[in-house]
Every structure is written in structure tokens, then in C-alpha cells.
Amino acid sequence: MQTKTKLTVTIDSEVLPRAKEHARSLGVSLSSLIEEALRETLQADAPADGTSWAAGKTIEEVMAYLDDETDEERRTRWEDKSLPFGTRLLGQIRGFSHLTDEDLDDLRRQRMVEKYRPFD
């Protein structure tokens, strides 16, 4: 059995009577109506199965995770072709303090060669 927690919310004074009437017309409590709306919103925002572990995380959360990553874990992530390129690239260039446009071009070229084979 799930426990319930009391919550105080503040909503627009014009919305409250309409929300109460809507709940009444559905034969449910306002609390149940709000809870169901929250469940639907959270379900819709949940990452799909098979989605990257970084889905829904901020860049700060991802970078904080990567700060704890070992060189071996970073190398393994880079080699995992099932991950999107951006996810694979994050943290790979950490040791470079002065990354130039040429360095970025080289990384893009390397990615294109991996994806499409040499195109010289």
C-alpha cells in the first residue's frame, strides 16, 4: 500500500473553482485529479527504454559523473558504438587545455571515417 503525503500548493484563484468542478464532474477528488495529472506528466517525460543514461540530465550532472570516470571507463565509453557520438566524445578531450579548430576538425574527420569508412 502506498502512503500519501500532504502537500500545500498555490494556484491561480480563477483556476481553483474550475479544477474543483472538473474533478467533481469526473467523480474524483481534486487531489486525485492533480495526482493523476502529475503521473501522466512524469510518465511522458520519462526517457524511453534503451535511452542513453544521460537522457534528462543537465550538462552539469553529466560532467560531475564524468569527473569520477577512470581513463579505462572513458576509453570504454568512447569505443561503445551504441552510444551517440556526443555522449562518446564528452570528456575525451579533457587533457587538452588549448583545443584548436584544427583539433576539432580532426575529431570530426575521425568520426566520419568511423561512420562512413575512409572517403579520401
Buried (B, 14 or more C-beta within 10 A) or exposed (E): EEEEEEEEEEEEEEEEEEBEEEBEEEEBEBEEBBBEEEEEEEEEEEEEEEEBEBEEBEEEEBEEBBEEBEEEEBEEBBEEEEBEEEBBBBBBEEEEEEEEEEEEEEBEEEEEEEEEEEEE
